[in-house]
Amino acid sequence: MIKVRFFIGLTLLQITVLGLLFFYGQTQIHHRQKREIPGMKALVTALQLTDLSIWTEARYTRHPSQADRFTPFQDFPGALEHFPAGSIMAPVLIDANPEPRTNDS
């Protein structure tokens, strides 16, 4: 009977410690984001970054929204993809029939 009480007490202690660690982690994340995000926004504005840079190897995988359709085949049309990221990332979808822009809006 003593072993069961010891086990239950130890389990409750571990759950309490885990709960406190979770609460501490959440508060630290909140404080860190509150402190670091304004600096990151200023850096993005100063460097005029367009979007998230996922890979560093090919320019059409660094900024997918800035790549042309023919960029992966710039060496020649039958060239094989030689960057691994190009085989993982889907090509950017471009609307074949874009609506003409007007200045009426």
QUIURMO-V227213 format. One record per helix or strand. SS is the DSSP state (~ for helix, > for strand). FROM is the first residue (numbers start at 1). LEN is the number of residues. If there is no record, write none. Layout:
ss: <SS & SS>
from: <FROM & FROM>
len: <LEN & LEN>
This chain:
ss: <~ & ~ & ~ & ~ & ~>
from: <2 & 59 & 64 & 71 & 84>
len: <46 & 4 & 3 & 3 & 5>
